[in-house]
Amino acid sequence: MTAGDPASSPTSEDERWMARALALAERGRGLCSPNPMVGAVVVSEGRLVGEGFHARAGGPHAEAEALRQAGDRARGATLYVTLEPCNHQGRTPPCVDAILSAGIRRVVVAAGDPNPRVRGGGARALRGAGLEVLSGCREDEARACNRVFIVAMERLRPHVTLKCAMTLDGKIAAVDRSARWITGEAARLEAHRLRSQSDAVMVGIGTVLLMTRRSPCASTRRGHESRCASWWIAGRGFRSPRASSIPALRPAPSSRSRTRPPPSASRGWRRGV
């Protein structure tokens, strides 16, 4: 709900247009890291006049894309956006400035931005300029969409997805390594989808030494070639004769670094915005 008006609540039309914005945000999955996925829709007199999503870090934000498409039709319109608009200069100008320049009258936000550089500042700036701002429309869906980004911002650690296949008796491979697959085709395709959406894949040194000579990007296949994740390798006495075939090869961080992200990680997040 809007902080300045506790009685405000989303209408059925708000819910409908925000659903469209959330669908647009999903188009950036696996493409815009380390930035969050964001979708935006501009509606004037009940009609869609502009829409956009954030496609890559450093590229136009969703709001800017939607406003560009709407053009003069944005004046007096309502902007639906899945994440609170930014109010700071990063690799792109502040979205708050673009919203004000476009003449938007009302802004409906799904979820607040947990980034300390924003965190309520975008909504406050818009309200301070006289715009009506409603927050919390489909908030749970918006936070679920950006759970990776939210974990990084709120818990200061990476979001980890465990991928594991095992037999009913708890085995992950045959002792003699005679079995190639435990899972079926559908499960393997899902694994490639998860890999294509991850910044890094952690494997054991034994897996690396057994790998055929191929790029991990090549194994992220069948429509999931959006990007190539770095490989983090865990194992004592780290060494790999196949290192030249794996991009961005590096040992996994030690347990001492798990509770606090290294300075390079925080720098990476700043670069993304």
Residue frames as qw, qx, qy, qz and C-alpha x, y, z in Angstrom:
[[0.000, 0.885, 0.465, 0.000, 0.00, 0.00, 0.00],
 [0.314, 0.683, -0.050, 0.658, 1.00, 3.60, -0.43],
 [0.454, -0.179, -0.541, 0.685, 2.73, 4.92, 2.66],
 [0.041, -0.030, 0.105, -0.993, 1.02, 8.29, 2.38],
 [0.629, -0.059, -0.091, -0.770, -2.49, 6.84, 2.00],
 [0.245, -0.163, 0.934, -0.203, -3.10, 3.63, 4.00],
 [0.644, 0.353, 0.475, -0.484, -6.58, 3.29, 2.48],
 [0.490, 0.581, -0.448, -0.471, -5.22, 2.92, -1.04],
 [0.664, -0.104, 0.740, 0.030, -5.33, -0.55, -2.58],
 [0.026, -0.198, 0.723, 0.662, -4.85, -1.91, -6.11],
 [0.695, 0.300, 0.132, -0.640, -7.92, -2.18, -8.33],
 [0.849, 0.171, 0.498, 0.044, -8.64, -5.14, -10.59],
 [0.586, 0.802, -0.034, 0.107, -7.29, -3.06, -13.49],
 [0.130, -0.828, 0.540, -0.083, -4.10, -2.41, -11.56],
 [0.716, -0.250, 0.652, -0.019, -3.72, -6.15, -10.96],
 [0.814, 0.490, 0.310, 0.039, -4.28, -6.87, -14.66],
 [0.430, 0.866, -0.212, 0.143, -1.72, -4.40, -15.96],
 [0.325, -0.718, 0.609, -0.094, 0.83, -5.38, -13.32],
 [0.862, 0.004, 0.506, 0.019, 0.48, -9.00, -14.44],
 [0.701, 0.692, 0.050, 0.163, 1.54, -7.82, -17.90],
 [0.040, 0.885, -0.427, 0.183, 4.52, -5.96, -16.43],
 [0.649, -0.455, 0.605, -0.074, 5.59, -9.08, -14.51],
 [0.881, 0.314, 0.341, 0.093, 5.39, -11.15, -17.69],
 [0.466, 0.845, -0.168, 0.202, 7.63, -8.62, -19.41],
 [0.327, -0.782, 0.514, -0.128, 10.13, -8.72, -16.52],
 [0.869, -0.142, 0.473, 0.024, 10.53, -12.48, -17.01],
 [0.753, 0.646, 0.001, 0.128, 11.95, -11.83, -20.47],
 [0.137, 0.844, -0.457, 0.245, 15.12, -10.55, -18.80],
 [0.842, -0.437, 0.308, -0.074, 15.73, -13.75, -16.83],
 [0.864, -0.059, 0.318, 0.387, 19.29, -14.91, -17.35],
 [0.534, 0.622, 0.205, 0.534, 20.17, -11.77, -19.33],
 [0.009, -0.871, 0.006, -0.492, 20.36, -8.73, -17.02],
 [0.780, -0.550, -0.132, 0.266, 22.36, -10.00, -14.01],
 [0.277, -0.190, -0.773, 0.539, 23.58, -8.57, -11.71],
 [0.287, -0.080, 0.052, -0.953, 20.62, -6.19, -12.08],
 [0.437, 0.237, 0.756, -0.425, 17.07, -7.21, -11.15],
 [0.114, 0.341, 0.778, 0.516, 14.49, -8.20, -13.72],
 [0.156, 0.460, 0.347, -0.803, 12.03, -5.36, -14.25],
 [0.182, 0.443, 0.720, 0.503, 9.01, -4.90, -16.50],
 [0.066, 0.398, 0.252, -0.880, 7.04, -1.70, -17.08],
 [0.172, 0.534, 0.744, 0.363, 3.75, -0.81, -18.78],
 [0.061, 0.178, 0.091, -0.978, 2.30, 2.63, -19.62],
 [0.066, 0.529, 0.838, 0.120, -1.50, 2.81, -19.74],
 [0.087, 0.126, 0.021, -0.988, -3.54, 5.82, -20.89],
 [0.608, 0.103, 0.014, -0.787, -7.34, 5.87, -20.67],
 [0.849, -0.020, 0.450, -0.276, -7.42, 2.09, -20.26],
 [0.849, 0.525, -0.061, 0.023, -5.20, 1.42, -23.27],
 [0.775, -0.329, 0.239, 0.484, -1.64, 0.12, -23.46],
 [0.374, 0.926, -0.055, -0.026, 0.58, 2.81, -25.02],
 [0.317, 0.718, -0.590, 0.191, 4.05, 1.60, -24.09],
 [0.913, -0.387, 0.113, -0.057, 5.89, -1.30, -22.49],
 [0.455, 0.672, -0.551, 0.195, 9.41, -2.52, -21.89],
 [0.897, -0.435, -0.024, 0.078, 11.73, -4.69, -19.82],
 [0.190, -0.832, 0.509, 0.115, 15.34, -4.54, -18.65],
 [0.926, 0.346, -0.138, -0.056, 17.27, -6.70, -21.11],
 [0.802, 0.170, -0.275, 0.501, 20.89, -6.27, -19.99],
 [0.501, -0.696, -0.147, 0.492, 22.99, -4.60, -17.31],
 [0.299, -0.338, 0.265, 0.852, 24.04, -1.18, -18.55],
 [0.039, 0.342, 0.669, 0.659, 21.17, -1.06, -21.02],
 [0.324, -0.354, -0.073, -0.874, 17.97, 0.98, -20.74],
 [0.192, 0.066, 0.822, -0.532, 15.81, 0.26, -17.71],
 [0.122, 0.454, 0.872, 0.136, 12.27, -1.02, -18.19],
 [0.061, 0.786, 0.399, -0.469, 10.69, 2.33, -17.36],
 [0.031, -0.582, 0.357, 0.730, 12.82, 4.16, -19.92],
 [0.097, 0.031, 0.868, 0.486, 11.90, 1.62, -22.62],
 [0.082, 0.615, 0.782, -0.066, 8.18, 1.85, -21.86],
 [0.016, 0.798, 0.181, -0.574, 8.23, 5.66, -21.79],
 [0.092, -0.385, 0.569, 0.721, 10.19, 5.82, -25.04],
 [0.083, 0.265, 0.890, 0.361, 7.60, 3.63, -26.72],
 [0.023, 0.729, 0.636, -0.251, 4.71, 5.66, -25.28],
 [0.295, 0.337, 0.221, 0.866, 6.14, 9.02, -26.35],
 [0.183, -0.249, 0.072, -0.948, 3.71, 11.92, -25.88],
 [0.663, -0.359, -0.500, -0.426, 0.96, 9.48, -24.91],
 [0.557, -0.155, -0.657, 0.484, 2.68, 9.04, -21.54],
 [0.038, -0.210, 0.227, -0.950, 1.51, 12.49, -20.39],
 [0.592, -0.195, 0.157, -0.766, -1.22, 12.05, -17.79],
 [0.802, 0.043, -0.551, -0.225, -0.92, 8.23, -17.99],
 [0.763, -0.539, 0.305, -0.184, -0.31, 5.53, -15.39],
 [0.416, 0.550, -0.722, 0.046, 3.00, 3.67, -15.21],
 [0.929, -0.317, 0.092, -0.166, 3.01, 0.11, -13.88],
 [0.393, 0.638, -0.635, 0.186, 6.46, -1.11, -12.86],
 [0.876, -0.215, -0.431, -0.008, 7.47, -4.31, -11.07],
 [0.671, -0.275, -0.304, 0.618, 10.24, -2.71, -8.99],
 [0.161, -0.896, -0.181, 0.372, 10.53, 0.73, -7.42],
 [0.562, 0.763, 0.001, 0.319, 12.07, 3.18, -9.93],
 [0.694, -0.175, -0.159, 0.680, 15.67, 4.15, -9.22],
 [0.030, -0.989, -0.147, -0.013, 16.53, 7.69, -8.18],
 [0.461, -0.698, 0.373, 0.402, 20.31, 7.64, -8.62],
 [0.522, 0.730, -0.377, -0.226, 22.77, 7.92, -11.48],
 [0.788, -0.259, 0.535, 0.160, 24.39, 4.61, -12.34],
 [0.385, -0.069, 0.674, 0.627, 25.30, 3.35, -15.78],
 [0.030, 0.560, 0.615, 0.554, 21.98, 4.83, -16.88],
 [0.122, -0.352, 0.145, -0.917, 20.16, 8.01, -15.75],
 [0.219, 0.110, 0.759, -0.603, 17.65, 7.91, -12.85],
 [0.029, -0.408, -0.837, -0.363, 14.28, 6.48, -13.89],
 [0.083, -0.698, -0.526, 0.480, 12.54, 8.95, -11.57],
 [0.027, -0.504, 0.193, 0.842, 13.75, 11.81, -13.77],
 [0.050, -0.036, -0.779, -0.624, 12.47, 10.09, -16.91],
 [0.086, -0.554, -0.827, 0.050, 9.06, 9.52, -15.30],
 [0.060, -0.706, -0.300, 0.639, 8.74, 13.16, -14.27],
 [0.021, -0.370, 0.430, 0.823, 9.87, 14.42, -17.67],
 [0.031, -0.199, -0.872, -0.447, 7.33, 12.20, -19.43],
 [0.393, -0.193, -0.009, -0.899, 4.44, 13.71, -17.48],
 [0.452, -0.230, -0.861, -0.030, 3.25, 10.48, -15.87],
 [0.429, -0.556, 0.015, -0.712, 0.41, 11.19, -13.40],
 [0.817, -0.394, 0.258, -0.334, 0.26, 7.92, -11.44],
 [0.360, 0.472, -0.804, 0.038, 2.79, 5.19, -10.68],
 [0.906, -0.282, 0.081, -0.305, 1.86, 1.69, -9.49],
 [0.173, 0.596, -0.773, 0.131, 4.78, -0.28, -8.05],
 [0.860, -0.143, -0.470, -0.140, 4.81, -4.00, -7.28],
 [0.820, -0.410, -0.219, 0.333, 7.76, -4.15, -4.85],
 [0.168, -0.957, 0.215, 0.100, 10.24, -1.80, -3.23],
 [0.686, 0.554, -0.403, 0.245, 13.85, -1.91, -4.36],
 [0.811, -0.554, -0.078, 0.174, 16.06, -3.51, -1.64],
 [0.643, 0.352, -0.097, 0.673, 19.17, -1.88, -3.08],
 [0.402, -0.597, -0.335, 0.608, 20.45, 0.52, -0.38],
 [0.195, -0.090, 0.243, 0.946, 20.98, 3.18, -3.06],
 [0.291, -0.354, -0.514, -0.725, 17.23, 3.20, -3.75],
 [0.316, -0.306, -0.833, 0.336, 15.20, 1.58, -0.92],
 [0.070, -0.757, -0.575, 0.303, 12.21, 3.89, -0.76],
 [0.195, -0.477, 0.114, 0.849, 13.96, 6.89, -2.28],
 [0.043, 0.137, 0.674, 0.725, 12.40, 6.48, -5.71],
 [0.184, -0.644, -0.729, -0.140, 8.85, 6.39, -4.35],
 [0.279, -0.696, -0.311, 0.583, 9.52, 9.34, -2.04],
 [0.180, -0.263, 0.325, 0.891, 10.90, 11.42, -4.89],
 [0.061, -0.344, -0.727, -0.591, 7.85, 10.73, -7.04],
 [0.267, -0.728, -0.622, 0.106, 5.42, 11.56, -4.26],
 [0.321, -0.563, -0.106, 0.754, 7.41, 14.69, -3.46],
 [0.075, -0.080, 0.464, 0.879, 6.92, 15.80, -7.05],
 [0.494, 0.184, 0.159, -0.835, 3.15, 15.43, -6.69],
 [0.508, 0.108, -0.741, -0.425, 2.61, 12.06, -8.38],
 [0.832, -0.266, 0.194, -0.446, 0.21, 9.48, -6.99],
 [0.308, 0.421, -0.852, 0.033, 2.21, 6.39, -6.03],
 [0.877, -0.236, 0.111, -0.404, 0.65, 3.05, -5.10],
 [0.151, 0.503, -0.849, 0.064, 2.94, 0.28, -3.83],
 [0.414, -0.129, 0.832, -0.345, 2.36, -3.41, -3.18],
 [0.782, 0.350, -0.012, -0.515, 0.40, -4.46, -6.28],
 [0.961, 0.206, -0.183, 0.015, 1.27, -8.15, -6.78],
 [0.140, -0.831, 0.516, -0.151, 4.21, -7.69, -4.43],
 [0.766, -0.297, 0.569, -0.030, 4.69, -11.37, -3.59],
 [0.843, 0.452, 0.255, 0.142, 4.94, -12.27, -7.27],
 [0.332, 0.893, -0.223, 0.205, 7.41, -9.46, -7.90],
 [0.375, -0.713, 0.578, -0.131, 9.65, -10.52, -5.00],
 [0.866, -0.024, 0.498, 0.034, 9.55, -14.14, -6.14],
 [0.696, 0.703, 0.049, 0.137, 10.57, -13.03, -9.63],
 [0.301, 0.786, -0.377, 0.386, 13.64, -11.27, -8.22],
 [0.832, -0.554, 0.004, -0.015, 14.47, -13.61, -5.34],
 [0.820, 0.123, -0.068, 0.555, 18.09, -13.90, -6.53],
 [0.214, 0.598, -0.066, 0.770, 18.60, -10.12, -6.48],
 [0.534, -0.715, -0.030, -0.450, 16.73, -9.76, -3.17],
 [0.910, -0.337, -0.096, 0.222, 18.90, -12.38, -1.44],
 [0.644, 0.269, -0.076, 0.712, 22.03, -10.58, -2.63],
 [0.009, -0.631, 0.017, -0.776, 20.81, -7.18, -1.44],
 [0.622, -0.629, 0.000, -0.467, 19.15, -8.16, 1.84],
 [0.921, -0.376, 0.079, 0.055, 21.35, -11.05, 3.00],
 [0.030, 0.857, -0.498, -0.129, 24.63, -9.99, 1.36],
 [0.474, -0.259, 0.827, 0.158, 25.28, -13.43, -0.07],
 [0.268, 0.156, -0.702, -0.641, 24.69, -15.25, -3.35],
 [0.812, 0.053, 0.206, -0.544, 21.44, -17.08, -4.01],
 [0.079, -0.350, 0.922, 0.145, 22.32, -20.78, -4.30],
 [0.849, 0.138, -0.074, -0.505, 20.36, -23.39, -6.27],
 [0.408, -0.343, 0.846, 0.014, 21.19, -27.04, -5.54],
 [0.764, 0.331, -0.326, -0.447, 20.85, -29.34, -8.55],
 [0.245, -0.354, 0.895, -0.121, 21.06, -32.99, -7.61],
 [0.804, 0.098, -0.355, -0.467, 19.84, -36.19, -9.26],
 [0.169, -0.359, 0.884, -0.248, 19.76, -39.45, -7.29],
 [0.470, -0.112, -0.826, -0.291, 18.28, -42.92, -7.39],
 [0.668, -0.555, -0.243, -0.432, 15.61, -44.13, -4.97],
 [0.858, -0.352, -0.252, 0.278, 18.34, -45.71, -2.81],
 [0.322, -0.914, 0.049, 0.241, 20.20, -42.40, -2.52],
 [0.676, -0.152, 0.396, 0.602, 22.94, -42.90, -5.12],
 [0.247, 0.829, -0.055, -0.499, 24.08, -40.21, -7.56],
 [0.488, 0.612, -0.565, -0.263, 26.19, -42.51, -9.80],
 [0.990, -0.033, -0.138, -0.002, 27.21, -46.12, -10.25],
 [0.641, -0.640, 0.320, 0.277, 30.45, -47.14, -8.52],
 [0.651, -0.024, 0.527, 0.546, 31.98, -48.16, -11.86],
 [0.124, 0.546, -0.114, -0.820, 30.57, -45.06, -13.56],
 [0.239, 0.144, 0.863, 0.421, 28.80, -47.27, -16.08],
 [0.149, 0.750, 0.642, -0.054, 25.50, -45.35, -15.93],
 [0.302, 0.269, 0.176, 0.897, 25.53, -42.15, -17.96],
 [0.284, -0.382, -0.084, -0.875, 22.19, -40.66, -16.98],
 [0.009, 0.244, 0.849, -0.469, 19.99, -40.95, -13.90],
 [0.316, 0.504, 0.306, -0.743, 17.48, -38.36, -15.06],
 [0.555, 0.524, 0.621, 0.179, 15.32, -38.22, -18.16],
 [0.384, 0.406, 0.317, 0.766, 15.33, -35.74, -21.02],
 [0.192, -0.854, -0.309, -0.372, 12.91, -33.30, -19.35],
 [0.633, -0.729, -0.050, 0.255, 15.03, -33.10, -16.19],
 [0.649, -0.093, 0.226, 0.720, 18.20, -32.53, -18.20],
 [0.192, 0.626, 0.340, 0.675, 16.58, -29.69, -20.12],
 [0.412, -0.878, -0.207, -0.126, 15.53, -28.14, -16.81],
 [0.715, -0.467, 0.068, 0.516, 19.15, -28.37, -15.63],
 [0.472, 0.249, 0.298, 0.791, 20.28, -26.47, -18.72],
 [0.104, -0.818, -0.327, -0.461, 17.64, -23.82, -18.05],
 [0.594, -0.783, -0.093, 0.163, 18.91, -23.36, -14.50],
 [0.692, -0.189, 0.187, 0.671, 22.49, -23.18, -15.72],
 [0.324, 0.517, 0.344, 0.714, 21.64, -20.54, -18.31],
 [0.260, -0.858, -0.220, -0.383, 20.15, -18.35, -15.56],
 [0.734, -0.613, -0.063, 0.286, 23.09, -18.66, -13.15],
 [0.106, 0.939, -0.327, -0.001, 26.16, -16.46, -12.82],
 [0.052, 0.565, -0.819, 0.086, 28.33, -19.37, -11.72],
 [0.931, -0.078, -0.267, -0.234, 28.23, -23.17, -11.57],
 [0.294, -0.639, 0.681, -0.205, 30.06, -24.97, -8.76],
 [0.943, 0.123, -0.284, -0.127, 31.35, -28.49, -9.42],
 [0.757, -0.541, 0.334, 0.150, 33.86, -30.84, -7.80],
 [0.001, 0.689, -0.626, -0.366, 37.34, -31.27, -9.21],
 [0.468, -0.017, 0.877, 0.105, 36.52, -34.89, -10.02],
 [0.543, 0.677, 0.464, -0.178, 33.76, -33.79, -12.38],
 [0.229, 0.878, -0.267, -0.324, 36.13, -31.44, -14.18],
 [0.212, -0.502, 0.802, 0.243, 38.78, -34.12, -14.63],
 [0.476, 0.207, 0.854, 0.044, 36.20, -36.47, -16.13],
 [0.441, 0.728, 0.199, -0.485, 34.69, -33.90, -18.48],
 [0.696, 0.386, 0.398, 0.457, 35.14, -34.21, -22.20],
 [0.308, -0.238, 0.105, 0.915, 36.90, -31.27, -23.79],
 [0.048, 0.641, 0.579, 0.501, 34.06, -28.84, -24.43],
 [0.021, -0.269, 0.187, -0.945, 32.90, -25.41, -23.38],
 [0.082, 0.347, 0.786, -0.505, 30.27, -25.23, -20.64],
 [0.365, 0.394, -0.005, -0.844, 28.41, -22.82, -22.88],
 [0.384, 0.160, -0.751, -0.512, 28.01, -25.55, -25.46],
 [0.223, -0.222, -0.941, 0.126, 26.28, -27.73, -22.88],
 [0.199, 0.461, 0.459, -0.733, 23.84, -24.92, -22.05],
 [0.032, -0.008, 0.734, 0.678, 21.86, -25.80, -25.11],
 [0.047, -0.488, -0.838, -0.242, 18.45, -26.05, -26.73],
 [0.128, -0.794, -0.366, -0.469, 17.30, -22.48, -26.43],
 [0.573, -0.800, -0.119, 0.131, 19.22, -21.68, -23.24],
 [0.718, 0.197, -0.007, 0.667, 22.37, -20.08, -24.71],
 [0.071, -0.965, -0.192, -0.161, 21.64, -16.71, -23.09],
 [0.017, -0.873, 0.443, -0.206, 25.00, -16.51, -21.35],
 [0.782, 0.164, -0.556, 0.230, 27.95, -18.54, -20.19],
 [0.625, -0.768, 0.027, -0.135, 28.29, -18.95, -16.44],
 [0.111, 0.677, -0.687, 0.240, 31.67, -18.97, -14.71],
 [0.869, -0.146, -0.473, -0.014, 32.71, -22.30, -13.23],
 [0.309, -0.699, 0.510, -0.395, 33.72, -22.54, -9.57],
 [0.798, 0.128, -0.588, 0.006, 35.60, -25.73, -8.79],
 [0.591, -0.651, 0.344, -0.330, 35.82, -27.25, -5.31],
 [0.975, 0.045, -0.180, 0.124, 38.55, -29.72, -4.37],
 [0.574, -0.716, 0.278, 0.283, 41.84, -30.09, -2.54],
 [0.478, -0.309, 0.568, 0.594, 45.01, -29.45, -4.49],
 [0.544, 0.721, 0.253, -0.346, 43.16, -27.62, -7.20],
 [0.140, -0.426, 0.656, 0.607, 44.48, -28.45, -10.62],
 [0.724, 0.478, 0.431, -0.249, 42.90, -29.18, -14.00],
 [0.421, -0.156, 0.620, 0.643, 44.65, -30.24, -17.20],
 [0.227, 0.574, 0.678, 0.399, 41.50, -29.10, -19.02],
 [0.135, -0.645, -0.307, 0.687, 41.57, -25.57, -17.64],
 [0.066, -0.233, 0.399, 0.885, 42.04, -24.06, -21.08],
 [0.122, -0.318, -0.791, -0.509, 38.66, -25.39, -22.20],
 [0.271, -0.703, -0.644, 0.135, 36.66, -23.78, -19.37],
 [0.142, 0.663, 0.042, 0.734, 36.10, -20.01, -19.36],
 [0.318, -0.676, 0.221, -0.627, 36.66, -17.99, -16.18],
 [0.831, -0.172, -0.520, 0.099, 37.97, -21.09, -14.37],
 [0.047, -0.612, 0.467, -0.636, 38.71, -20.50, -10.70],
 [0.312, -0.112, -0.883, 0.333, 38.78, -22.38, -7.38],
 [0.395, -0.719, -0.492, -0.292, 35.65, -22.08, -5.25],
 [0.117, -0.702, 0.328, -0.621, 35.88, -19.62, -2.32],
 [0.353, 0.043, -0.846, 0.397, 36.92, -21.11, 1.00],
 [0.384, -0.631, -0.673, 0.024, 34.55, -21.45, 3.93],
 [0.342, -0.394, -0.275, 0.807, 36.09, -18.35, 5.47],
 [0.025, 0.048, -0.262, -0.964, 34.53, -16.18, 2.77],
 [0.136, -0.441, -0.839, -0.286, 30.99, -17.53, 3.05],
 [0.200, -0.701, -0.579, 0.364, 29.75, -15.13, 5.67],
 [0.020, -0.809, -0.004, 0.588, 31.00, -11.96, 4.02],
 [0.736, 0.623, 0.213, 0.159, 31.13, -11.22, 0.30],
 [0.629, -0.148, 0.143, 0.750, 34.56, -10.23, -1.04],
 [0.021, 0.625, 0.008, -0.780, 35.09, -6.59, -2.08],
 [0.005, -0.129, 0.702, 0.701, 35.08, -7.66, -5.73],
 [0.012, 0.475, 0.875, 0.095, 31.52, -8.97, -5.32],
 [0.002, 0.770, 0.413, -0.486, 30.17, -5.67, -4.03],
 [0.040, -0.489, 0.360, 0.794, 32.01, -3.84, -6.80],
 [0.061, 0.132, 0.863, 0.485, 30.31, -6.12, -9.31],
 [0.029, 0.677, 0.722, -0.138, 26.88, -5.26, -7.98],
 [0.026, -0.733, -0.084, 0.675, 27.65, -1.56, -8.20],
 [0.076, -0.268, 0.627, 0.728, 28.81, -1.95, -11.79],
 [0.134, 0.365, 0.894, 0.223, 25.60, -3.72, -12.73],
 [0.084, 0.783, 0.502, -0.359, 23.31, -0.84, -11.80]]
